[in-house]
C-alpha cells in the first residue's frame, strides 16, 4: 500500500487562490447579470394607477406631475420616496404606494377634508377634519362658508375641538360661530354670525363650555327684558365671576352713548 504524499504548501495555496478567484468571478458575473436584468427596459414601470376619492385633484394631471419625480424601475423604485412625492401634491393628506405585478405602481390617495380656515385672513392655511393644518391653493382657500380658526402653532386640533363644542351651544340661538381664536395666554374669543364678539375666558375645556352654555341659556331672557332678541347681541364678556356683561344694539343702561347690560 502506497501512502499518498501531501501536496506541497505552495501548490495548496495556488489551489485555494484559484478557488477563491473562481468564486469571486462567479459572484461578479451573477451580480452583473442581476444589475443588468433589474435595469432592463422590460422592467420599467409601464403604468401608474391612481385611486381614491379625489375632489381637488385630477388623477391624470397628478400622475403626469409626479411621474417625472419617480426614479427606478419596478424593482428598484423606492416606495417611500414615491409616497412622499404624491403627498407633496396640493390637498393630498396621505398616499399608499405598492407594486402590482408585472409593471404597475398602484397608488391610493386620501385628500384633506377642509372644515375651517386657519390663521389670518391673508393666509392660505386650512384645517382638516383631523385638526391638521395644510396649505391650500388661493382659489380653494376662498370658501367663505367655512369658519376661521386661529391659535398658537400646534394647537389646531384643540381649537377645532372647542369650535365643535361652541358651535353646538351657540347654534341653538341661530348664531353660528364664524371665527374662534385661542390667544397665546389661553383665552378664547368667538365671533358669531352677525358680528357679535364673545370673550369666553380661559381655563379647562369643560369650564369654557360651561360658561358658554350658561350664557346661551339666559341670553334670550336677558335680551327680552329690554325688548330685544338674541340677535341684537353686539358683544359679551363671560370672564366675570358669577355672571357676564353684554352689549345689545339699541340698549343704553349706563350713560348716553353706552349700551352695556350686566347680569
ZAMARVEX-315810 format. One record per residue (C-alpha): x, y, z; residue number from 0. Coordinates in pm, 1 decimal. Layout:
[[X; Y; Z]; NUM];
...
//
This chain:
[[0.0; 0.0; 0.0]; 0];
[[140.1; 330.2; -109.4]; 1];
[[83.5; 637.4; 111.8]; 2];
[[-22.0; 949.8; -74.0]; 3];
[[216.1; 1232.5; -4.1]; 4];
[[56.8; 1567.2; 90.8]; 5];
[[72.3; 1835.3; -175.3]; 6];
[[339.5; 2094.4; -124.4]; 7];
[[235.8; 2411.4; 54.6]; 8];
[[276.6; 2631.7; -248.9]; 9];
[[54.1; 2401.8; -452.5]; 10];
[[-217.8; 2409.7; -186.7]; 11];
[[-201.1; 2786.5; -173.2]; 12];
[[-232.6; 2808.4; -550.0]; 13];
[[-536.1; 2577.5; -547.2]; 14];
[[-705.4; 2777.3; -273.0]; 15];
[[-629.7; 3104.3; -451.1]; 16];
[[-770.5; 2967.2; -774.2]; 17];
[[-1087.1; 2854.4; -595.3]; 18];
[[-1133.4; 3194.1; -435.2]; 19];
[[-1079.0; 3372.6; -764.7]; 20];
[[-1321.9; 3138.9; -937.3]; 21];
[[-1594.2; 3201.2; -676.4]; 22];
[[-1532.5; 3576.1; -693.2]; 23];
[[-1574.2; 3567.6; -1070.4]; 24];
[[-1898.2; 3372.9; -1033.9]; 25];
[[-2032.5; 3624.4; -781.0]; 26];
[[-1935.1; 3916.8; -1002.3]; 27];
[[-2098.6; 3760.3; -1305.8]; 28];
[[-2418.6; 3692.0; -1110.7]; 29];
[[-2422.2; 4044.2; -966.5]; 30];
[[-2366.8; 4195.6; -1311.7]; 31];
[[-2644.9; 3979.9; -1452.7]; 32];
[[-2885.4; 4086.8; -1178.8]; 33];
[[-2783.6; 4451.7; -1219.1]; 34];
[[-2843.2; 4430.6; -1594.9]; 35];
[[-3173.4; 4248.4; -1555.5]; 36];
[[-3310.7; 4493.3; -1298.7]; 37];
[[-3233.7; 4788.3; -1524.0]; 38];
[[-3358.6; 4631.4; -1841.7]; 39];
[[-3636.3; 4832.1; -2011.7]; 40];
[[-3860.4; 4531.2; -1979.4]; 41];
[[-3890.3; 4607.2; -1605.7]; 42];
[[-3965.9; 4977.8; -1641.7]; 43];
[[-4286.6; 5097.8; -1475.2]; 44];
[[-4543.6; 5089.7; -1750.9]; 45];
[[-4848.7; 5217.8; -1566.7]; 46];
[[-4938.1; 5422.6; -1259.5]; 47];
[[-5288.0; 5362.3; -1126.6]; 48];
[[-5419.4; 5641.7; -900.7]; 49];
[[-5731.1; 5578.2; -692.8]; 50];
[[-5914.9; 5749.8; -408.7]; 51];
[[-6199.0; 5994.8; -350.8]; 52];
[[-6041.6; 6284.1; -538.2]; 53];
[[-6222.1; 6618.5; -525.7]; 54];
[[-5943.4; 6872.3; -560.5]; 55];
[[-5708.7; 6661.2; -772.2]; 56];
[[-5734.5; 6501.1; -1113.8]; 57];
[[-5580.1; 6154.8; -1138.3]; 58];
[[-5443.4; 6216.3; -1488.2]; 59];
[[-5284.8; 6550.8; -1401.0]; 60];
[[-5149.9; 6422.9; -1071.7]; 61];
[[-4994.3; 6120.9; -1238.6]; 62];
[[-4832.5; 6338.6; -1505.0]; 63];
[[-4686.8; 6576.8; -1244.8]; 64];
[[-4545.4; 6309.8; -1013.3]; 65];
[[-4418.0; 6057.3; -1270.1]; 66];
[[-4104.3; 6259.9; -1361.7]; 67];
[[-4002.0; 6255.4; -994.8]; 68];
[[-4004.7; 5875.6; -971.6]; 69];
[[-3662.1; 5715.7; -1004.9]; 70];
[[-3602.8; 5347.9; -1082.4]; 71];
[[-3799.8; 5063.9; -1233.4]; 72];
[[-4049.7; 4816.5; -1095.1]; 73];
[[-3787.6; 4651.5; -871.7]; 74];
[[-3561.0; 4941.4; -777.4]; 75];
[[-3806.5; 5224.8; -711.4]; 76];
[[-3811.6; 5346.4; -350.6]; 77];
[[-4174.7; 5322.9; -242.0]; 78];
[[-4125.4; 5563.6; 48.1]; 79];
[[-3983.3; 5828.9; -184.3]; 80];
[[-4269.9; 5769.1; -425.9]; 81];
[[-4522.8; 5807.5; -144.9]; 82];
[[-4364.7; 6135.9; -34.9]; 83];
[[-4376.3; 6264.6; -393.1]; 84];
[[-4751.9; 6207.8; -410.8]; 85];
[[-4807.0; 6355.9; -64.2]; 86];
[[-4640.3; 6679.4; -173.1]; 87];
[[-4923.2; 6744.7; -418.5]; 88];
[[-5182.0; 7003.4; -305.6]; 89];
[[-5468.2; 6868.4; -94.1]; 90];
[[-5316.1; 6518.2; -63.4]; 91];
[[-5314.3; 6411.0; 301.8]; 92];
[[-5174.0; 6061.6; 260.4]; 93];
[[-5071.8; 5817.1; -10.7]; 94];
[[-5030.6; 5441.3; -11.4]; 95];
[[-4799.1; 5312.3; -285.0]; 96];
[[-4735.5; 4948.0; -373.9]; 97];
[[-4603.7; 4744.0; -662.8]; 98];
[[-4852.1; 4549.6; -869.4]; 99];
[[-4703.7; 4282.8; -1096.2]; 100];
[[-4588.0; 4298.2; -1364.7]; 101];
[[-4511.2; 4669.9; -1425.4]; 102];
[[-4772.4; 4873.4; -1239.1]; 103];
[[-4748.2; 5117.0; -949.5]; 104];
[[-5073.7; 5126.5; -754.0]; 105];
[[-5144.7; 5447.2; -558.2]; 106];
[[-5436.2; 5511.7; -320.6]; 107];
[[-5475.8; 5875.0; -214.0]; 108];
[[-5665.7; 6041.0; 68.4]; 109];
[[-5738.0; 6411.1; 33.3]; 110];
[[-5777.4; 6665.2; 310.0]; 111];
[[-6136.3; 6733.2; 411.9]; 112];
[[-6123.8; 7105.1; 489.4]; 113];
[[-6350.2; 7214.2; 774.9]; 114];
[[-6209.7; 7560.7; 852.2]; 115];
[[-5961.6; 7829.3; 753.8]; 116];
[[-5657.2; 7865.3; 977.8]; 117];
[[-5470.9; 8179.5; 1075.4]; 118];
[[-5508.2; 8535.4; 946.4]; 119];
[[-5733.1; 8631.4; 657.5]; 120];
[[-5434.7; 8676.0; 427.7]; 121];
[[-5314.3; 8316.9; 469.9]; 122];
[[-5395.9; 8008.1; 265.3]; 123];
[[-5377.5; 7758.1; 552.4]; 124];
[[-5677.3; 7538.6; 631.0]; 125];
[[-5768.7; 7279.2; 891.8]; 126];
[[-5889.9; 6931.6; 800.9]; 127];
[[-6131.0; 6711.5; 992.9]; 128];
[[-5839.1; 6563.1; 1190.0]; 129];
[[-5736.4; 6904.6; 1318.3]; 130];
[[-5429.8; 6912.1; 1092.3]; 131];
[[-5316.5; 7231.7; 920.1]; 132];
[[-5236.1; 7221.4; 549.0]; 133];
[[-5175.5; 7471.9; 271.9]; 134];
[[-5442.1; 7513.3; 4.7]; 135];
[[-5427.6; 7694.5; -326.5]; 136];
[[-5553.8; 8052.9; -349.5]; 137];
[[-5871.1; 7950.6; -535.7]; 138];
[[-5957.7; 7668.6; -296.4]; 139];
[[-5898.6; 7885.1; 11.2]; 140];
[[-6171.7; 8131.1; -88.5]; 141];
[[-6457.2; 7926.7; 59.3]; 142];
[[-6632.9; 8187.4; 274.2]; 143];
[[-6877.1; 7935.2; 419.3]; 144];
[[-6607.6; 7783.6; 640.5]; 145];
[[-6523.3; 7931.2; 982.8]; 146];
[[-6183.4; 8081.6; 1056.9]; 147];
[[-5982.6; 7938.7; 1344.3]; 148];
[[-5666.8; 8083.3; 1496.4]; 149];
[[-5429.5; 7980.4; 1769.4]; 150];
[[-5069.4; 7907.0; 1862.3]; 151];
[[-4871.8; 7666.2; 1647.0]; 152];
[[-4954.1; 7305.1; 1722.8]; 153];
[[-5292.1; 7387.1; 1881.4]; 154];
[[-5512.6; 7345.7; 1574.4]; 155];
[[-5670.3; 7021.1; 1697.2]; 156];
[[-5762.5; 7180.3; 2030.7]; 157];
[[-5912.4; 7484.9; 1859.8]; 158];
[[-6115.7; 7262.6; 1628.3]; 159];
[[-6245.4; 7063.6; 1925.1]; 160];
[[-6351.8; 7380.7; 2105.3]; 161];
[[-6516.3; 7510.3; 1788.1]; 162];
[[-6732.9; 7199.2; 1774.1]; 163];
[[-6845.6; 7244.5; 2135.0]; 164];
[[-6923.5; 7614.2; 2094.9]; 165];
[[-7095.2; 7565.8; 1761.2]; 166];
[[-7330.2; 7321.2; 1927.5]; 167];
[[-7403.7; 7567.2; 2208.3]; 168];
[[-7448.2; 7890.3; 2008.6]; 169];
[[-7624.0; 7711.5; 1724.0]; 170];
[[-7933.1; 7678.5; 1942.9]; 171];
[[-7965.6; 8058.4; 1924.9]; 172];
[[-7935.1; 8060.9; 1548.4]; 173];
[[-7599.8; 8237.9; 1587.2]; 174];
[[-7329.7; 8009.0; 1448.8]; 175];
[[-6964.9; 8057.3; 1536.6]; 176];
[[-6794.5; 8220.1; 1238.6]; 177];
[[-6449.6; 8262.3; 1395.2]; 178];
[[-6270.7; 8130.6; 1702.9]; 179];
[[-5934.6; 8240.8; 1837.4]; 180];
[[-5714.4; 8096.0; 2111.1]; 181];
[[-5466.4; 8352.3; 2240.6]; 182];
[[-5113.5; 8275.6; 2349.1]; 183];
[[-5229.5; 8317.2; 2711.3]; 184];
[[-5505.2; 8058.2; 2673.5]; 185];
[[-5804.3; 8289.3; 2636.0]; 186];
[[-6085.2; 8215.7; 2390.1]; 187];
[[-6270.8; 8466.8; 2171.5]; 188];
[[-6560.3; 8373.5; 1944.4]; 189];
[[-6715.8; 8581.4; 1668.1]; 190];
[[-7074.3; 8484.9; 1596.1]; 191];
[[-7291.3; 8524.8; 1291.1]; 192];
[[-7393.9; 8890.0; 1272.8]; 193];
[[-7056.7; 9004.4; 1406.4]; 194];
[[-7110.0; 8968.0; 1782.2]; 195];
[[-6784.4; 8907.7; 1971.5]; 196];
[[-6788.1; 8688.9; 2282.4]; 197];
[[-6494.9; 8680.4; 2525.1]; 198];
[[-6505.2; 8332.5; 2675.0]; 199];
[[-6204.8; 8346.7; 2904.4]; 200];
[[-5963.2; 8062.3; 2967.0]; 201];
[[-5933.1; 7750.7; 3178.2]; 202];
[[-6018.9; 7390.7; 3109.7]; 203];
[[-6236.4; 7298.3; 2813.3]; 204];
[[-6517.1; 7199.6; 3049.7]; 205];
[[-6504.4; 7542.5; 3218.8]; 206];
[[-6527.4; 7731.8; 2890.3]; 207];
[[-6809.2; 7507.8; 2770.6]; 208];
[[-6997.7; 7557.9; 3098.4]; 209];
[[-6972.0; 7937.9; 3074.5]; 210];
[[-7086.0; 7932.2; 2712.8]; 211];
[[-7388.0; 7713.5; 2787.9]; 212];
[[-7480.7; 7927.6; 3086.7]; 213];
[[-7468.7; 8238.5; 2867.6]; 214];
[[-7672.3; 8080.1; 2589.5]; 215];
[[-7930.7; 7955.1; 2836.6]; 216];
[[-8003.7; 8302.0; 2974.3]; 217];
[[-7937.0; 8540.6; 2683.7]; 218];
[[-8290.0; 8517.0; 2543.6]; 219];
[[-8438.4; 8610.0; 2881.1]; 220];
[[-8193.8; 8897.0; 2936.5]; 221];
[[-8249.4; 9038.7; 2588.2]; 222];
[[-8628.0; 9014.5; 2630.2]; 223];
[[-8610.3; 9238.0; 2939.0]; 224];
[[-8500.7; 9517.5; 2705.6]; 225];
[[-8737.0; 9431.7; 2423.5]; 226];
[[-8466.6; 9265.7; 2216.8]; 227];
[[-8395.4; 8925.6; 2070.0]; 228];
[[-8065.4; 8735.1; 2099.5]; 229];
[[-7959.7; 8852.6; 1753.9]; 230];
[[-7932.7; 9205.7; 1897.2]; 231];
[[-7614.4; 9096.5; 2072.4]; 232];
[[-7311.3; 9309.8; 1988.4]; 233];
[[-7063.6; 9171.2; 2241.2]; 234];
[[-7040.9; 8970.5; 2559.2]; 235];
[[-6775.8; 8916.3; 2825.4]; 236];
[[-6804.4; 8589.3; 3016.2]; 237];
[[-6485.1; 8638.8; 3216.3]; 238];
[[-6669.9; 8785.2; 3516.3]; 239];
[[-6705.2; 8563.9; 3821.7]; 240];
[[-7066.2; 8456.6; 3867.2]; 241];
[[-7203.5; 8645.3; 3567.6]; 242];
[[-7135.6; 8818.4; 3239.7]; 243];
[[-7164.1; 9154.7; 3067.5]; 244];
[[-7342.3; 9204.6; 2737.9]; 245];
[[-7391.9; 9485.6; 2490.9]; 246];
[[-7717.0; 9492.8; 2293.8]; 247];
[[-7795.5; 9710.4; 1996.5]; 248];
[[-8022.8; 9999.7; 2087.6]; 249];
[[-7998.4; 9944.2; 2464.0]; 250];
[[-7845.0; 10210.0; 2691.3]; 251];
[[-7833.4; 10144.3; 3066.7]; 252];
[[-7518.2; 10320.6; 3185.5]; 253];
[[-7496.7; 10663.7; 3028.6]; 254];
[[-7567.1; 10830.5; 2694.3]; 255];
[[-7354.7; 10670.1; 2428.1]; 256];
[[-7304.9; 10347.3; 2623.7]; 257];
[[-7514.7; 10033.5; 2586.1]; 258];
[[-7397.5; 9780.2; 2840.6]; 259];
[[-7608.3; 9535.7; 3034.5]; 260];
[[-7460.1; 9340.5; 3321.8]; 261];
[[-7613.6; 9026.0; 3451.6]; 262];
//
